[in-house]
Amino acid sequence: MRTILILGAGLMQKPAIEAASRLGYKVAVVDGNPNAVCVTLADAFEPVDLKDRDALLSFARKLDSPDDKNSGNLAGVFTAGTDFSASVSYVAENMNLPGHSFEAALNASDKVRMRSCFAAAGVPSPRFFNVTVDVAEKNADDIMQEAGFTAFPLVVKPVDNMGGRGCRMVRSKEELSEAVKIAVQFSRTRRAILEEYMPGREFSIDALVFDGEVTITGFADRHIYYPPYFIEMGHTMPTVINEKEWCDLAETFRDGIKALGLTHGAAKADIKLTPSGPMIGEIAARLSGGYMSGWTFPYASGMNLTEQALLLALGKRPDELLSKRVRTDVSGVWNIKTEKTSAERAWLSIPGRIEKVVNPLFDRLPGSVTTASSECEASPFIKDVLPRCSAGDEVSFPVNNVGKCGNIISCSADYEEAVFEAENAVASIVPLLVMNTPETDAFLSEPLDTEYPPSAFVLPEKIYAELFAECKGKSISSSDEIKLPEIIKPYAENIKDWNKRSIKKSLELFETLKTSFFGMPLDLFWKAFLRGGIQGILYEVSKYAGEKNGYGENDSRKCAY
């Protein structure tokens, strides 16, 4: 039995490992983390740093001739959802296996090389500047002068990382110096890229490239929030843009693929529709991560995209893809139609440490990766519940896409239903926090108009002023006093927190989870609620109840919720 080598053993590689086994191959997996979640799914595992291309090649040669008598045992090399597609191509090229060339994969892995390729080919992408360690140590004026930029906003990011690590918007010289230093620290080659900011809607597109053609295999709306960072709170497949916009974006993606030299395998784009037209954020020489290629696309289309991409890595024809793809009428770009909608949504937490997680919607929240069908019967449209954090974990408001607490994935034949079910499920999950935690106290003490991390419920300044003037000097003596104030009622269902909970829904949840809080100052109640949402008010109420019952500020005992 021949072997497929898969780089990465995290959750994003699970569909690839399962697909390789289903195709009848042994699966060898490498990862720098021997405790990665998918290690146990492999037939063989080797702890190898995915940056160490020579070590990967050495292991590949060992797999190719395990008994020193035969060769040709290794059938293909593959990754999905990692930023090590260049390592895949390096091994494949040296082993004479199918894949993108190593040079093309490097073009798609290094953002400076990528932007240079786009500029040379006339593919629209932002104007950019390469920031080295030496440049990062200069003051903001010198950096701006050397880069040739005269206006903000700009974007700075590492040249060779993913997940939004070290990436942020820069809106002033005061923000620039620290931002470039942080970005360089997140880069494996100690370089960052400074580029013009692209306004506009953002999309994720997957494609398979072979026989000189590009087939679009997934096209989703990305939902990005919380400047100055770029936190993806989910995506929805398929996109809802019109056909002309779809074709313009798809054609730009196709041109970008050609400019990078990608010819055989997967490609993934983050792309924006700006006022000037499509502009490419980046193109990777792999399938997308973030649950798109391995989860939402299969749910929406009925096609196992990872399996089709694996066939290309094996030098075989992706027959299912070929049988289902169609050409669009306007541009002639190949496309796979999706019959259903799949929505992925993330949930967040305010800073602190998790005491426990409650989920009133479901019977129980899974403690590990699971499918909703085996754990939850609350909604037939919820396909996966994918928590990243549980009791005992420290959490913070994310500055990149790694810092989220978990994800929900839904699917329905109806677009609105798929979106509603995913967002409703996310809104039902409440991580309760350990009392008297400095990080939580610091977050809740910040002003309600703090830009980042933002408050749960952002209301007009005059509403805050009138509300707290009304609350001044009052304390809570009965449940009636926490009913929705008249001044907030117009916003009760339209203003939502980070986890899609409205003010009204949050108060309803509070009623089911609260502890004793009578005597609590009314202004303290509403400040904690508006700043921290359901988490903030449950934390503050529990803290107040503990102090009322004689617990000291630094008491290590935990308050029951």
Secondary structure, 3 states (H helix, E strand, C coil): CCEEEEECCCHHHHHHHHHHHHCCCEEEEEECCCCCCCHHHCCEEEECCCCCHHHHHHHHHHHHCCCCCCCCCEEEEECECCCCHHHHHHHHHHCCCCCCCHHHHHHCCCHHHHHHHHHHHCCCCCCEEEECHHHHCCCHHHHHHHHCCCCCCEEEEECCCCCCCCCEEECCHHHHHHHHHHHHHCCCCCCEEEEECCCCEEEEEEEEEECCEEEEEEEEEEEEECCCCCEEEEEEECCCCCHHHHHHHHHHHHHHHHHHCCCCEEEEEEEEEECCEEEEEEEECCECCCCHHHHHHHHHHCCCHHHHHHHHHCCCCCHHHHHHEEECCCCCCEEECCCCEEEEEEECCCCEEEEEEECCCCCCCCCCCEEHHHHCCCCCCEEEEEECCCCCCEECCCCCCCCCCEEEEEEECCHHHHHHHHHHHHHCCEEEECCCCHHHHHHHHCCCCCCCCCCCCCCCHHHHHHHHHHHCCCECCCHHHHCCCCCCHHHCCCCECCCCCEHHHHHHHHHHHCCCCCCCEHHHHHHHHHHHHHHHHHHHHHHHHHHHCCCCCCCCCCCCC
